[in-house]
C-alpha cells in the first residue's frame, strides 16, 4: 500500500493532468454547457470522460449528463451540432458530432448527452428498465465503478466525487459506488465490465468485488448475447487481456460466456508430458499481439484465444505414455463456429476465425522444407486473404522453452515464407486461377452452363496447383483429355 506522501503525490499528479486535459476540450465543452445553462439546465462531463481526463488520456469522445429530458436535449443540440442522432433516446441518450478548432488543430468530437437516470434489471429481463433522475448524485450512485462515478460540472468546472473515485483512480483499484451485490444485481454485465476495465486500465479489482463476482456469476445469463460479446471484444482488444480473461475464469463467469476457455485447464498427466493448455493459450495470445502491425486485430486475437479449444475433446493417453490431440484443429474449428455464432458474431468473423483455427496446425507438416511447390500453393490457396494472420498465429503458437526447438521452428517458417514469396513472384500465387476460365471451357468443349463446367474448372485448378502455370495449348489439351475420360 502507498504511504500518505505517495498517495498525496499521486493525487496531485492526477489533478494536474485533469486541468491540462479540461483546458484542451474547454472550447467545445464550455460552449455546450453555456447553451444548457441558458435553457435552464445543468450539464456535466461524466463517467469515462472524467476518468480519462484524470488519467491524461481524454480523446475526442465526450460523455455528458444533464437534468434536461431527452426532447429538451434535442432542442439544444440540433442548432449547435453538425449532426445529431437519437438511436439511444429510449435510454435517455442523444448523440452528436461537432467539428471544432482547438488550439491550432481542427478536431471532430463525438458527443453523448444522457439524462440523469437509474436503471436496473428484474430477475428475468434481458434489458434494463430506465427511469430518469433529478440529481447528479442520484445518477452517479448507479454507475458501475467509483472511477466512473465522478463528474465535472460545467462551465464552472466543479469536481463532483461523492464515492471516492479520485482516490481509487490514484490507487488503481476498481470498486463499486454502493455494494457490489447491489451494483451487479442492477446490471450483471458490470461483472464483465470489471474484467474489461482491469484489462484496459491494468487496475486491480477490489476483493469484495471479486467475491461478489464469484457469488453472482450465474446472473450473467440474463444479459443478451450481443452485450456480452461487445464487452468480451473490448476486453480482448485491450492492452492486458490476460488480466481480464484470468478474472473471468477465476470468478466462474467464463463458464457462462466462454466455457471453452476454463475447459483448457486440463488435468496434468502424472508424468507432466504435456504443457498446460490454458497457460499456453494465454501466451499465444500475447505473442500474437506482439506481431500486430496496425493496431489490435480482433480476428487474430480471437483465433489465438480459441485455437486449441478442441484439445479437451480429443485428448488421448497413448499406450507408450504420450498424450495426443489428433484432429483437435478440426474439432476446434467446429466448436469455434458454434460458440461465436451463439455470441452473435458476424458470419464473416465466424468464418475467418474458424478457418484460422482449422489451419493453425497445417505448417507442422512442413518439417524442414519437405513440401512440394504444389503443397505450398495449396497452403496459400486455403488461407486465402487470411494468410498474413495465419503466419502470425502459427509463429505465436510456438511456446516451447526449448530454445533449439523454437529456433528450428522459426527457421522452418522463415523458409516457408521465403518459398511463398518466391512462388508469388513467379506466378502471382495470391490469385491462383485455372489456365482457362469458364467461358473458354464451354467454348472448347462446346457445352452449355452446368455442373460439368464447374467440374472441369476444378480439374484445371488442381493441375494448376500441382504443376504451376501451363501455356494455352497445354491447358486445352489437358482439358480435352479430361473431358474424353468423362465421356468414356
Secondary structure, 3 states (H helix, E strand, C coil): CCCHHHHHHHHHHHHHHHHHHHHHHHHHHHHHHHHHHHCCCCEEEECHHHHHHHCCCCCCEEEEEECCCHHHHHHHHHCCCCEEECCCHHHCEEEEEEEEEECCEEEEEEEEEEECEEEECCCCCCCCEEEECCCHHHHHHCCCCHHHCCEEEECCCEEECCCCHHHHHHHCEECCCCCHHHHHHHCCHHHHHHHHHHHHHCCEECHHHHHHHHHHHHHHHHCCHHHHHHHHHHHHCCCCHHHHHHHHHHHCCHHHHCHHHHCCCCCCCCCCCCCCHHHHHHHHHHHHHHCCCCCCCHHHHHHHHHCCCCHHHHCEECCCCCEECCCHHHHHHHHHHHHHHHCCCCHHHHHHHHHHHHHCCHHHHCCCCCCCHHHHHHHHHHHHHHHHHHHHHHHHCCCCCCHHHHHHHHHHHHHHHHHHHHHHHHHCHHHCCCCCCHHHHHHHHCCCCCHHHHHHHHHHHHHHHHHCCCCHHHHHHHHHHHHHHHHC
